[in-house]
Amino acid sequence: MPELRTCRVSFRDTEGVAHSVDVTAQSLFEAGVLAIKAFRAAEWMPAGPGNATVLEVSVLRPVAMHRIRLQELTAWLQANGTTPKEQANKQRLRELLEDR
């Protein structure tokens, strides 16, 4: 099982305001899903990330930075997993996004 890592996920909204949230995840895409869920739940933010949004994912230990387009994350979630484990993981992450 992959190691859990604390990540800071951020993006800039259409007005140029930067938003970030810290999440604990097993993978880059899981960090993206957890962050999207948190951004959507934030009542003080007028709109969450859109389809063309680029999420910046910084792994806090060991330090690393990644960028993924929300469009790529969504496509990955919609594609079938290649193993039963990956299929189950994708289903769990889809359910996280659907649960508002």
Sine and cosine of phi, psi and omega as CSV:
sin_phi,cos_phi,sin_psi,cos_psi,sin_omega,cos_omega
0.00,0.00,0.72,-0.69,0.01,-1.00
-0.89,0.46,0.49,-0.87,0.00,-1.00
-0.96,0.29,0.65,-0.76,0.09,-1.00
-0.96,0.28,0.69,-0.72,0.02,-1.00
-0.73,-0.69,0.58,-0.81,0.08,-1.00
-1.00,0.09,0.76,-0.64,-0.05,-1.00
-0.77,-0.63,0.54,-0.84,0.15,-0.99
-0.96,-0.28,0.87,-0.50,-0.02,-1.00
-0.94,-0.35,0.76,-0.64,-0.03,-1.00
-0.67,-0.74,0.31,-0.95,0.10,-0.99
-0.39,-0.92,0.28,-0.96,0.10,-1.00
-0.95,-0.30,0.74,-0.67,0.01,-1.00
-0.99,0.16,-0.04,-1.00,-0.08,-1.00
-0.91,0.42,-0.30,0.95,0.04,-1.00
-1.00,-0.09,0.04,1.00,0.02,-1.00
1.00,0.06,0.11,0.99,0.00,-1.00
-0.99,0.17,0.76,-0.66,0.02,-1.00
-1.00,0.08,0.68,-0.73,0.04,-1.00
-0.79,-0.61,0.60,-0.80,0.06,-1.00
-0.54,-0.84,0.40,-0.92,0.02,-1.00
-0.53,-0.85,0.55,-0.84,0.08,-1.00
-0.99,-0.14,0.74,-0.67,0.02,-1.00
-0.72,-0.69,0.33,-0.94,0.10,-1.00
-0.91,-0.42,0.84,-0.54,-0.13,-0.99
-0.59,-0.81,0.28,-0.96,0.03,-1.00
-1.00,-0.09,-0.25,0.97,-0.05,-1.00
-0.48,-0.88,0.23,-0.97,0.03,-1.00
-0.87,0.50,-0.74,0.68,-0.03,-1.00
-0.93,0.36,-0.57,0.82,0.06,-1.00
-0.90,0.43,-0.65,0.76,0.06,-1.00
-0.86,0.51,-0.67,0.75,0.03,-1.00
-0.88,0.47,-0.71,0.70,0.00,-1.00
-0.89,0.45,-0.73,0.68,0.00,-1.00
-0.88,0.47,-0.62,0.79,0.02,-1.00
-0.93,0.37,-0.70,0.72,0.02,-1.00
-0.85,0.53,-0.70,0.72,0.03,-1.00
-0.85,0.52,-0.69,0.72,0.01,-1.00
-0.92,0.39,-0.68,0.74,0.02,-1.00
-0.89,0.46,-0.67,0.74,0.00,-1.00
-0.91,0.41,-0.51,0.86,-0.02,-1.00
-0.99,0.16,-0.25,0.97,-0.05,-1.00
-0.95,0.31,0.93,-0.38,-0.04,-1.00
-0.94,0.35,-0.40,0.92,-0.06,-1.00
-1.00,0.09,-0.09,1.00,0.00,-1.00
-0.98,-0.20,0.82,-0.57,-0.07,-1.00
-0.89,0.46,-0.58,0.81,0.00,-1.00
-0.49,-0.87,0.60,-0.80,0.03,-1.00
-0.98,0.20,-0.09,-1.00,0.00,-1.00
-0.90,0.43,0.65,-0.76,0.05,-1.00
-1.00,-0.03,0.04,-1.00,-0.10,-0.99
-0.88,0.48,-0.51,0.86,-0.02,-1.00
-1.00,-0.01,0.02,1.00,-0.01,-1.00
-0.88,0.48,0.64,-0.77,0.13,-0.99
-0.97,-0.24,0.87,-0.49,0.05,-1.00
-1.00,0.00,0.75,-0.66,0.10,-1.00
-0.98,-0.18,0.85,-0.53,-0.04,-1.00
-0.92,-0.39,0.91,-0.42,0.04,-1.00
-0.95,-0.30,0.88,-0.47,0.09,-1.00
-0.99,0.17,0.80,-0.61,-0.12,-0.99
-0.99,0.17,-0.51,0.86,0.08,-1.00
-0.51,-0.86,0.86,-0.51,-0.23,0.97
-0.91,0.41,0.51,-0.86,-0.11,-0.99
-0.90,0.43,0.78,-0.63,0.07,-1.00
-0.38,-0.92,0.44,-0.90,0.01,-1.00
-0.75,-0.66,0.68,-0.73,-0.01,-1.00
-0.70,-0.71,0.45,-0.89,0.09,-1.00
-0.79,-0.62,0.76,-0.65,0.06,-1.00
-0.71,-0.71,0.61,-0.79,0.09,-1.00
-0.99,0.15,0.65,-0.76,0.02,-1.00
-0.84,0.54,-0.57,0.82,0.03,-1.00
-0.86,0.50,-0.66,0.75,0.03,-1.00
-0.93,0.37,-0.65,0.76,0.03,-1.00
-0.88,0.47,-0.71,0.71,0.01,-1.00
-0.89,0.46,-0.69,0.73,0.02,-1.00
-0.89,0.46,-0.65,0.76,0.02,-1.00
-0.89,0.46,-0.68,0.73,0.01,-1.00
-0.89,0.45,-0.60,0.80,-0.06,-1.00
-0.97,0.23,-0.42,0.91,0.00,-1.00
-0.96,0.29,0.51,-0.86,0.05,-1.00
-0.93,0.37,0.58,-0.82,0.09,-1.00
-0.96,0.28,0.44,-0.90,-0.02,-1.00
-1.00,0.04,-0.26,0.97,0.04,-1.00
-0.73,-0.68,0.34,-0.94,0.06,-1.00
-0.84,0.54,-0.61,0.79,0.01,-1.00
-0.89,0.45,-0.71,0.70,0.01,-1.00
-0.92,0.40,-0.62,0.79,0.04,-1.00
-0.88,0.47,-0.69,0.72,0.02,-1.00
-0.91,0.42,-0.65,0.76,0.01,-1.00
-0.90,0.43,-0.70,0.71,0.02,-1.00
-0.89,0.45,-0.66,0.76,0.03,-1.00
-0.89,0.46,-0.68,0.74,0.03,-1.00
-0.88,0.48,-0.68,0.74,-0.01,-1.00
-0.94,0.33,-0.59,0.80,0.08,-1.00
-0.88,0.48,-0.69,0.72,0.00,-1.00
-0.90,0.43,-0.59,0.81,0.07,-1.00
-0.86,0.51,-0.68,0.73,-0.01,-1.00
-0.94,0.35,-0.57,0.82,-0.02,-1.00
-0.97,0.26,-0.46,0.89,-0.02,-1.00
-0.98,0.19,0.96,-0.27,-0.02,-1.00
-0.94,-0.35,0.00,0.00,0.00,0.00
